[in-house]
Amino acid sequence: MNVNTKQFKRICKRAEKWGATQGPNEAFWKLIDPMGFHVLKAAPHGSSVGVVRTIALCKVKGTKQPEMLIVDVLAKDWDDSYSVV
């Protein structure tokens, strides 16, 4: 799934609201490029009912090197990912 920063924040906040345990904190959001794009890929383990654990490569301000983060997203957002982007 490829998302821009606004979409990524929305997906993460929605998952956090529903009790997902893995995701970025406020300090992490300060490092993220607000105009960047991020790539999420389903992780081979760690998903649960209603939640997909992903590995996210995130565009950081001032560097071409992405930051890797484990992020839980709602299965509905993952299933609807092509309509989200």
Rosetta blueprint (number, residue, H / E / L):
1 M L
2 N E
3 V E
4 N E
5 T H
6 K H
7 Q H
8 F H
9 K H
10 R H
11 I H
12 C H
13 K H
14 R H
15 A H
16 E H
17 K H
18 W L
19 G L
20 A L
21 T L
22 Q L
23 G L
24 P L
25 N L
26 E H
27 A H
28 F H
29 W H
30 K H
31 L H
32 I E
33 D L
34 P L
35 M L
36 G L
37 F E
38 H E
39 V E
40 L E
41 K E
42 A E
43 A L
44 P L
45 H L
46 G L
47 S L
48 S E
49 V L
50 G L
51 V E
52 V E
53 R E
54 T E
55 I E
56 A E
57 L E
58 C E
59 K L
60 V E
61 K L
62 G L
63 T L
64 K L
65 Q L
66 P L
67 E E
68 M E
69 L E
70 I E
71 V E
72 D E
73 V E
74 L E
75 A H
76 K H
77 D H
78 W H
79 D H
80 D L
81 S H
82 Y H
83 S H
84 V H
85 V L
